Each structure stands twice: as structure tokens, then as C-alpha cells.
């Protein structure tokens, strides 16, 4: 059982090491959101909105 094996491996890890790995993971995920490239300009064109 993969899940049980993985959980047993995690239990053996020190908490500070698990936390550091978790913080690193989220820091890596956030890097692409903080690029220097400008994003598309928001459009104020309401012609695409549906009118009900």
C-alpha cells in the first residue's frame, strides 16, 4: 500500500525538516506568479458580458 509506506516515511522525518520542505514547495510554486513580465491589461469592454 503506497499510502501507508509514504506515511511511515513521513513519520520518521523530523518536524522541522518536514516544515522546511513544505515552505520550500510553496515558495517554488509562487515564483512564476512574481515574474517581471507585465500581464495583460484589464479590459473595461463590457460588450462581451451578457445582459439579462
N, C-alpha and C positions, 0 to 999 in steps of 0.2 A: 504494500500500500504506500503509494508515493507521499500522500499527505502525512501519514504517521512518521515516515522516515524523515521528512523535511522538518516536522515539528520537533522530533527528537534532536536533530542537529541544531535547531534554534535554541532549545532549552540549554544546551551545553555552552552556548555563547554568553560571554559576559554582557550585562545590560548596557554598559557604556559603549561597547563595540556595536551592538545592535542599533542603538540610538544614532551613533555616528554614521553608520551605513544608511540609515533611514534619512537623515538630514542630507547626506551627500546625494542620495537618489532624487530628492525633491529639488535640490539646488541644480542638478543637471537637467531636470525637466523644465525648470524655469528659464534656463539660459536662452532658449530660442525665442522666448517672449520678450527678452530685453535686448534685441538687436538694435543696431544703429540705423537700419534701413527704415525709412518712413513708410507707414502703412497707407492704404487708400484713404482718400479724403472722404469724410462722411457726406452723403448726398442729402440735400434738402428737397429733392424732387419727389413730390407726392403723387405723381402720375401713376406709379406702379402700385399704390395702395388701393385696396378695394373700398368702394364706398357703399355702405348699406344703410 
